[in-house]
Amino acid sequence: MMMKRDVNPPGVTESKCIGCKRCVAVCPSFVLEMAEEKSRVVRAEWCIGCGHCGAVCPSEAILHTGMDFEKHPKGGETPAATPEAFELLIRERRSVRNYTPDPVPKQILKKILDAGRYAPTGTNSQNVHYVALTSPDQIEQLREMTMSFYDKIFSRVRRRFGGFFLSLVAGKKTVEYLRDSLPKMMVAREAMNRGEDRLFYHAPVVMIAHAESWDSSSSFNCSVALYNCSLMAHVLRLGCCFNGFLVNAVNHDQKIKRWLQIPADHRCYSAMGLGYPNMKYERLVPRPPPKVMWR
């Protein structure tokens, strides 16, 4: 399903068009076609505003109202990073669960969020919305509401009939997973009672990404955008930890969702804590090979 968006379609300066057909080849929405060896806009209303046509045009014949194309600093001939540098970057990034109490300046957070807008989104919807909590009081309130949600869930799991009815809603496998997690949850709750934060790990920032629940691309859009943010945070010497527990709580507790002012037709698809690491990782961690079926 695709929502109608107000997008300014491209224009073609005929005198500059060299008839290379590149813009036609990269357009995902059939907006452009060739006519008399020149590119023509034939379905302007179908444009999704991705900008591929202007980015690929060698003669700067494509114009987009409200979109300023920037000259590639490397000419677009080679990627910005070598394979070796990129592999090191993604291997360096770790899930950080130890933070200093130092607040993160807002200009740094804006730079991190700015990295998220360059992530791909289905049909170029750019429908990712963020909630960024930086107030210690608000983070504490969210922590308490989330832990209260899980206290109720695990209380039901402990009971025979509670677990049965929960399985009708969440599924048998989910209940089995929760039952297996009970010992760990009890230890985590005891640690929380002692003042340890085993949910957000005392991160000074909590970020949540949400989008329309009816859009089948929303889960991908939010997850990739927030991962982009995590990579930018890493190169800015900050650390992040993705938080599936918070995602689940937001989507199943209307009180939390309303408190975060997330629209009723949206779902939370990704969340993470963020802050300056209070731990240095001395080594890279191995991972098993990809699970691939070659055909």
Buried (B, 14 or more C-beta within 10 A) or exposed (E): EEEEEEBEBBBBEEEBBEEBEBBBEBBEBEBBBBEEEBBBBEEEEBBBBBBBBBBBBEEEBBBBEEBEBEEEEEEEEEEEEEEEEEEEEEEEBBEBBBBEEEBBEEEBBEBBBEBBEEBEBBBBBBBBBBBBBBEEEEBEBBBEBBBBBBEEBBEBBEEEEBBEEBBEEBEEEBBEEBEEBEEEBEEBBEEBEEEEBBBBBBBBBBBBBBBBBEBEBBBBBBBBBBBBBBBBBBEBEBBBBBBEBBBBBBBEBEEBBEBBEBEEEBBBBBBBBBBBBBEEEEEEEEEEEEEEEEE
